[in-house]
Amino acid sequence: MIYTKIRKILIILFIQAVLTGGLLAQPGSSYNSKFMNQSIPDMMSPGQKYNLIITFENSGRTTWIPGEVKLRIYSDEDRMKSIWSVSEIDLSNKIDPGSSISFMINLVAPASEGVYHFISQLYNTAGYFGETGKQLEISVNKETGRTDSFNSSAFVEQTVPSVMEAGKPYKIMISYTNTGNTSWIKGSYRLVMLDAAGNYMTGINWGKFTVSLDENIKPGSSKVFNFEIIPVEAGTYTLQWRMASSETGLFGDATNPAVVKVNPVVKKKNEGKSGKQ
C-alpha cells in the first residue's frame, strides 16, 4: 500500500519534471539564437579594411553574458578553420532573452585573391548553438572597384504604416548604418524607393521616391531618414528602399519588405437637411 502511494508520487513528479523541461533538457539547450540580418560585401579588395554588422536575437531562455557567449567567424563546415582577420567577437553587454545584439566588426580582407567562405555563429563553453548567419562566398580580387568595396550600408530599422488611405500623407522612418570605408556626402547620397524589380521607382503613386542626405555620415555612423509619402491609388503594395550614390547608383542592403494596404478614399454621404413642409 505504502509502496503503491510512493510509486504514484514518483510518477507524478516525473511527469511534472518532463513537462517543465527540468528532467530531459540537454546541457546548453536553454541557449538559442535567431539570425536577424547582416551587412557584408560579397566583393572585397585584398588587404582592405571593412566594417561589418551581424545581428542575432537571443531566442533562448538564458541571458547571454560577456565572456561566456561569443560570436565566431569561420570558413569551413567543420568550424575549425578561419582565414579572416577576426575569428571571435565578445559581447559588449548582457543580452536578455528576446533582445538582439549587433556585432560591429572591423575586418581586413585576405591578402591573397580567391573565393572565401564566411560563416558566423554564436558559441559558448558547451559549443556552438542556434542559427548560423547567412553563409557567403566572398570574392577577393584586385579588380574590385573602389566604389564597389567602399560603399556599403546596413539596414537597421523602419516604421511603415501597414494600412493607409489614398490621398493622405503618412510618416516613414528608415535607419541605415554606413558600413563602408567612405563617408556619405550631403548632396551626393540619398535614400531611394525601389520598384518590384529592385530598380528606381518611377511614376506618381507615392509622390516622393527619393530622400536626399542632409548631413555627412562617416563610416560606422548611422542616419535616420524621416519623411512622408502619399499613396495615390488603392491596392496592396510591397515597399522597399535602398541607399544610392550619384556616382555609382544603388548599394548595400535593401530595407525589409513592408506590405501596405492602401484603401480607397472614403466618400462622405451627403445626407442633406430635412424638415417639415
N, C-alpha and C positions, 0 to 999 in steps of 0.2 A: 504493500500500500504506500508506504513512505517512498520506496524506490520509484514507484509509478509517478508520484507527485513531483519528485525531484527531476525525473526524466522529462515530464511535461514542461517544467520551468526552464530546463536547459534548452529544450526545443524552441520555446518562445523567445528566449534570449538570443538564440542562434538566428532565428528569423529576423528579429529586430536589428541584429548586427549586420545581416546581409542587406536589409532594406536601407539602412543608413550608410552603407558603404564602409562600415568600420571593421569588417572582417576580411572581405575578399579584395580590398583595394591593394594594388601593387605599389611598391615603393616609387615615389615620384609621380603617381597617377593624378595627384592634385595640381600638378603643373601642366599647363597647356597654353598654347599661343595661337593666335589667328593673324595671318599675314594681311596687312591692310593695303599698303601701296609702297612704291619706291620710285626714286628718280635717279637713274643710272644711264649714261650714254652707251649706245651699243657700238660706238666707234671711238677710238682713242688714239692719240699720238704717243709714240714711245717716250717714256720718261716724263710725260706731262702730269701736272697735278690736277685732281678733280675733286669737287665737293659732292658727295653722295648723300642721299637721305633714304633711310629704310624705316618703315613704320610697322610695328606689331602691336596687337592688343593682347592683354592678359586675359585669356578666356578660361583660365583655370580657377581654382578655389584658394590658391595660396598667393600671398603678396610676394612680389619679386624684390629681393634685397640686393643692393650693390655689393659686389664681391662674391655673391652666391650665384647670380644669374648673369650671363654674358651673351653677347651676340658673336657668333663665329662665322667667318667667311672662308670658304674652301673652294677647291676647283675640281674635285673628283667625287664620284659617288661613294667612295669608301671614307670620305671625310678626313683623310689622313694627309692630304697634300694641299698646299695653298701657295700659289705663285704671286699673290697680291701683297703689296707692301704693308697692309694692315690685315691681320688674321683674327683679331679678337678685340671687342669693344665692351667695356664695362658699363653698367647702368650709371646714370648721373644722379638718380634719386629712386626712392621706393615706388613701385608700381602696383597699385591695388587691383584686385580682380575687377574687370570691366573697364579699366583705364588703358590708355595707349601710351607708347613712347616712340619718339622719332630719333633714331640714331643719326647724328651728323658725323660723317666720315670724311676725313681728308686723305685721299688715296693717290698714290703715284702709279701710273700705268707701267707695265713691264717694259724693260729696255729693248727686248727683242720683239720683232714683228711676229704675228701669228694670231690664231683664234683661241681665246681662253674662256673656260667656263667660269661663271660667277654664281655661287650659291651661298645663301645666308640662312642661318637657323639659330634659335635660342638653345642655350646649353647651361646645365648646372652640374653639380658634383655626381649626380646619378647618370648623366649622359644627355644626349640631345632630346628635345621634346617639342611637340607642336608642329605647325606647318612650316615649310621652308618658304623663303621669299621666291619671287618669280625667277626661275633659273634662266640665265642669259648666256649667250655665246658672244663675247665681245671681240670685235676685230680691232687689233692694234697694228697700225701701219703708218708709214710716213706720208702716205698720200691723203690722210685725213686732213681736211682743210682746217684752217684756223677757226673759222666760224662754226664748223661742224662740232669741233671739240670744245670751244669756249662758250657757246651759247647753250645754256641748259636751264630748265625750270622744273620745279616740283610743285604740283598741285597740293594745297593744304586743306582748304575747306571752302564751302559755299553755302549761301542761303538763297534758295529759289522757290517762290510760292508754287505749290503743286496745282492750284486752281486759280484761274484768272478770268476776267470778263473782258471781252473785246472792247477796245477803245479806252481802257483805263490804264494809267501808269502804275508800275509795280517796281519796288525797290529790290535790287540784286546786290549781293555781296559775294565777292570771289577773292580768295587769298592765294598768293603764289610766293615761293621762295626762290631766289636766284642761286642755283646750284652750279652755275658755270664759273668760268675764270675771268669774265669781263663784266664790267658794270653795265647796267641797263640805263641808257641815257635818255633824259627827258626829251621828247620830240622825235626820238628815233625808234622807241619801243612802244608797243601797245598791246592791249588785250583785244582779241577778235572773236566774234561768234562764228561757229562752223555750220556748214550745211550737212546733209545726210552723208555725203561722200567724204567729209572731213576737210573740205576746202572752205575758202572765204564765203560767208553768207552774202547773198545779194537779194534784192527785192525790197519790198516796202512793209512786210508783215510786222517787223518788230521795231521799226523806227530807228533803232541805234544798233549798229553792228560792231563798232569799234570804240574802245575807250583808251584815249591817249595817256601815256605816263606823265604825271605832273611833277615828278621828282626823280632824282637819280637813285638807283638801287644798287648797292655794292654787292659783290659775291658774298653769300651767306646771310644776306638780309632779306626781309620779306616785304611784300607790298599787298595792301588790302584795297581792292577796287570797289567803290560804292557808286552805283549808277542806277538809272531807271530804264525800263523797256516798256513799250506799249504794243500789245498784240492787236492786230487789225482784224484777222479772220478767225472765226471759231474753228475748233478742231483739237486734236491731240498731237502734241509735238514733243520731240526729244531734243533738249537744248544742251549744247556743249560750247566751251570757249577754249582758247589756247593763246599762248604768247606768240608775238611776231616781231621781227626786226625789219626795218625799212630796207636793210641791205640783203638779208638772207631769207626773209619770209618766216614761215611758221617753224617753231622749235619747241622741244620739251613736252611735258605731259599735257594731255587734254584734261579738262575737268571731268568729274564723274557725270555720266548721263543723267539729266534731270527731266523726268517725264512731266509735262504740263498739259492740263486740260483747260482749254480756253472756251468758255461758254459764250453764246451769242448775247448781244445787248438785250437786256430785259426791257421790253416796251411797256410803258405805263399806260394803263387803261384810262381813257378819257370818259369818266363817269358823268360829267356834266352836272348841272344843278336841276333839282326837281322841286316843284312847289304846287300848291293848289291853284287851280284856274279860277 
